Structure formats: C-alpha cells, structure tokens
Amino acid sequence: PAYDDYARFIAGLSNPESPLAAYEDQPAWVRHARFIDHNWESFTRRRLAPMREWASQELGPALAATVFYPFSGPDFVNVFALFPHAKTYLLIALEPVGEMPDFSARHGQNFFAGLQRSLYDLLHLDFFKTNQMKSSIGKGELKGTLPVLMFFLAREQARVLDVQYWVMNPDGTITEFPAGGPEDCPTGIPGVRIVFTSPGSAENQTL
C-alpha cells in the first residue's frame, strides 16, 4: 500500500481502491471508524472550526514558511489549523517516532484501541497529557507518534506522498530511509519526515 493508503486506514476512512480495503470488514476497524467519525465531527465543530475562523482573521498575513512547535508531542492538528499554508512544520518532542503498523499480520485488534486511548485527551481537551501519552504511545501495537501524525493528516484531508525516517548522526549529517524499510538505523537523533499536499493545493508541504 502507498503511504496515503495507510494514513486513511489509520484514520478510519474507507478507501475501496486501497490494498488495505480487504481489512475494512474487520470488527476492530469498523468500531474504530464509527468511534472516530463521531468524535472527530464533534472535535472539529467545537475546537478546530473556531480556531480556523480566528486564524483566518488574526493570522492571515502571517504566512510563515516554517512553523516551529517545541514540546509538541504528536499534535500536528492544532498547528495545522492555525497555519494551514506553511511550507514546513517542525515539531520537536520526546515521544518515540515509532513505525508503520503491520495490519496484514495483526489486523489492528489492539492497535486501534491504543490509538483511541492516545487521542482521548486531545479530542476532549484539545491537548495531549504527557503522562497519558507515556502510557499509550510507544507501547503495544501503537509504536510511537508516526501513526498518530498519519491519522491527523488523513483526517485533515491531506494526501500523504512520502514518509522517510530521518536520523541526525553524531557528526551532524542526516541519514534518511523509507518508513517500513529496514529496522536497523544509524545511532543518532531520530525523526521522521512526511511530505503531503493539502486539499486544493498542488504545493508539497513537509512535516
């Protein structure tokens, strides 16, 4: 599957053309899709819509090329609501980067429950709690922040074009390799680089 197929599947969005469509009848995915559809609609109405309206009025001229968000955790959705047209989003956090889930082997029986637990505070409070993230992200089948970032991108109707693991080596050079590729990687500061396009735009953006 393409990276965008993974993003949509993680977000509970049906995609009949995807190779992952064969798993959309799994009970865990069906429950997840229903849960997210209900909660995301409420979250968008109560949180994101007012933020977007405010940002369009107050931040419209602030067309930043790069948005820097320290202590972000996997919270892409809020910075994207405020600065939807930035060229680059640079998030820095202590949570593990994680990996793409292998749905063909596990069918997400525990993955989706873990993802919902990790999103609970954000969907109800509009921020993540560090202690809660420690107990849900990076454990079990939800192996880090990458699936959460993919979830937000798909739910914001972005199209994920590429996902590369990104490692800063001790000498300051950068090594990249495809997510879903070899598990062994150079020793250094880990990260991930996601290239995507927003709805109605042909310009690539980078997270």
C-alpha positions as CSV (number, residue, x, y, z in Angstrom):
1,P,0.0,0.0,0.0
2,A,1.0,3.6,-0.5
3,Y,1.6,5.8,2.5
4,D,-1.7,7.6,1.9
5,D,-3.5,4.3,2.0
6,Y,-2.0,3.7,5.4
7,A,-3.0,7.1,6.6
8,R,-6.6,6.8,5.5
9,F,-6.9,3.3,7.0
10,I,-5.4,4.5,10.4
11,A,-7.9,7.4,10.3
12,G,-10.9,5.1,9.9
13,L,-11.7,6.4,6.4
14,S,-12.9,3.9,3.9
15,N,-10.8,3.7,0.7
16,P,-12.1,1.0,-1.7
17,E,-9.2,1.4,-4.1
18,S,-6.6,0.7,-1.4
19,P,-4.9,-2.7,-0.9
20,L,-5.9,-2.3,2.7
21,A,-9.6,-2.3,1.8
22,A,-9.7,-6.0,2.4
23,Y,-9.3,-5.4,6.1
24,E,-12.1,-2.8,6.4
25,D,-14.6,-5.5,7.4
26,Q,-12.5,-6.4,10.5
27,P,-14.6,-5.7,13.6
28,A,-11.8,-3.7,15.2
29,W,-11.6,-1.3,12.2
30,V,-15.4,-1.0,11.9
31,R,-15.6,0.0,15.6
32,H,-12.7,2.4,15.2
33,A,-14.2,4.1,12.1
34,R,-17.5,4.7,13.9
35,F,-15.8,6.0,17.0
36,I,-13.6,8.4,15.1
37,D,-16.4,9.6,12.8
38,H,-18.5,10.6,15.8
39,N,-15.7,12.1,17.9
40,W,-13.9,13.9,15.0
41,E,-17.1,15.7,13.9
42,S,-17.6,16.9,17.5
43,F,-13.9,17.9,17.9
44,T,-14.0,19.8,14.6
45,R,-17.1,21.7,15.4
46,R,-16.1,22.6,19.0
47,R,-12.4,23.2,18.6
48,L,-11.0,23.3,15.1
49,A,-13.7,25.4,13.4
50,P,-13.4,28.3,15.9
51,M,-9.6,28.2,15.7
52,R,-9.6,28.3,11.9
53,E,-12.0,31.2,11.9
54,W,-9.9,33.1,14.4
55,A,-6.7,32.3,12.5
56,S,-8.1,33.5,9.2
57,Q,-8.9,36.9,10.8
58,E,-5.9,37.4,13.0
59,L,-3.1,35.3,11.4
60,G,-4.0,35.7,7.7
61,P,-1.0,37.9,6.8
62,A,1.4,35.7,8.8
63,L,2.3,33.3,6.0
64,A,5.2,31.7,7.8
65,A,7.4,29.5,5.6
66,T,8.4,27.4,8.6
67,V,6.4,26.8,11.8
68,F,8.4,25.7,14.9
69,Y,6.5,23.9,17.6
70,P,8.6,22.7,20.6
71,F,7.1,20.3,23.2
72,S,4.5,19.3,20.6
73,G,4.1,15.6,21.1
74,P,2.3,14.4,18.0
75,D,0.0,17.5,18.0
76,F,0.0,18.3,14.3
77,V,-3.7,19.1,14.0
78,N,-3.7,22.3,16.1
79,V,-0.6,23.9,14.4
80,F,-2.1,23.0,11.0
81,A,-5.4,24.6,12.0
82,L,-3.6,27.9,12.8
83,F,-1.1,27.8,9.9
84,P,-2.5,25.7,7.1
85,H,-0.3,27.1,4.4
86,A,3.2,26.8,5.9
87,K,5.8,25.1,3.8
88,T,7.4,23.2,6.7
89,Y,6.2,22.2,10.2
90,L,9.0,21.4,12.6
91,L,7.7,19.5,15.7
92,I,10.1,18.6,18.5
93,A,9.1,16.2,21.3
94,L,10.4,13.3,23.5
95,E,7.9,10.7,22.4
96,P,9.3,7.8,20.2
97,V,8.9,8.2,16.4
98,G,7.5,4.7,16.1
99,E,6.8,2.7,12.9
100,M,4.1,1.9,10.4
101,P,1.7,-0.8,11.7
102,D,1.6,-4.2,10.0
103,F,-2.1,-4.7,9.5
104,S,-1.6,-7.8,7.4
105,A,-0.1,-9.6,10.4
106,R,-2.2,-8.3,13.3
107,H,-5.4,-6.8,11.8
108,G,-5.2,-3.9,14.3
109,Q,-7.1,-5.7,17.1
110,N,-5.1,-3.8,19.7
111,F,-3.7,-1.0,17.5
112,F,-7.0,0.8,17.1
113,A,-7.8,0.6,20.8
114,G,-4.4,2.0,21.7
115,L,-4.8,4.8,19.1
116,Q,-8.2,5.8,20.6
117,R,-6.7,5.9,24.1
118,S,-3.9,8.1,22.9
119,L,-6.3,10.5,21.2
120,Y,-8.8,10.7,24.1
121,D,-7.4,13.8,25.8
122,L,-6.9,15.7,22.5
123,L,-10.4,15.0,21.3
124,H,-11.9,16.2,24.6
125,L,-9.5,18.8,25.8
126,D,-7.6,19.8,22.6
127,F,-4.2,18.9,24.1
128,F,-2.2,15.9,25.0
129,K,-1.2,14.9,28.5
130,T,2.4,13.8,28.8
131,N,1.7,11.1,31.3
132,Q,-1.2,9.7,29.3
133,M,1.0,9.7,26.2
134,K,3.7,7.7,28.0
135,S,1.1,5.0,28.9
136,S,-0.3,4.7,25.3
137,I,2.3,5.8,22.7
138,G,5.2,3.5,22.1
139,K,3.6,0.5,23.8
140,G,1.7,-2.4,22.4
141,E,0.9,-2.2,18.7
142,L,0.9,1.7,18.7
143,K,4.6,2.1,18.3
144,G,5.2,5.8,18.6
145,T,3.9,9.0,17.1
146,L,4.1,8.2,13.4
147,P,0.7,6.6,13.2
148,V,-0.9,9.5,15.1
149,L,0.6,12.0,12.7
150,M,-0.7,9.9,9.8
151,F,-4.1,9.9,11.4
152,F,-4.2,13.7,11.7
153,L,-3.1,14.2,8.1
154,A,-5.7,11.9,6.7
155,R,-8.5,13.4,8.9
156,E,-7.4,16.9,7.7
157,Q,-7.9,15.6,4.1
158,A,-4.2,15.9,3.3
159,R,-2.6,13.4,0.8
160,V,0.5,11.7,2.2
161,L,3.1,11.4,-0.5
162,D,6.2,10.2,1.2
163,V,7.4,9.1,4.7
164,Q,11.1,8.9,5.5
165,Y,12.8,8.1,8.7
166,W,15.2,10.9,9.5
167,V,18.3,10.5,11.7
168,M,20.8,13.2,12.7
169,N,24.1,11.5,13.1
170,P,26.7,12.4,15.8
171,D,28.7,14.4,13.2
172,G,25.6,16.5,12.2
173,T,24.9,14.8,8.9
174,I,21.5,13.4,8.1
175,T,20.5,9.9,7.1
176,E,17.1,9.1,5.6
177,F,15.4,5.8,4.6
178,P,11.9,4.8,3.8
179,A,9.4,4.1,6.7
180,G,8.6,0.5,6.6
181,G,12.1,-0.3,5.5
182,P,15.0,-1.9,7.5
183,E,14.6,-1.7,11.2
184,D,18.2,-1.1,11.9
185,C,19.2,2.6,11.6
186,P,22.2,4.7,12.5
187,T,22.7,5.9,16.0
188,G,21.6,9.5,16.5
189,I,18.7,11.7,17.0
190,P,15.6,10.0,15.4
191,G,12.9,11.7,13.5
192,V,10.5,11.3,10.6
193,R,9.9,13.5,7.5
194,I,6.4,13.4,6.0
195,V,5.7,15.1,2.6
196,F,2.0,15.8,1.9
197,T,-0.3,18.1,-0.1
198,S,-3.3,19.9,1.4
199,P,-6.8,19.8,-0.1
200,G,-7.0,22.0,-3.2
201,S,-3.2,22.7,-3.3
202,A,-0.6,21.4,-5.7
203,E,2.3,22.6,-3.4
204,N,4.1,20.0,-1.3
205,Q,4.3,20.6,2.4
206,T,6.6,18.9,4.9
207,L,6.1,17.8,8.4
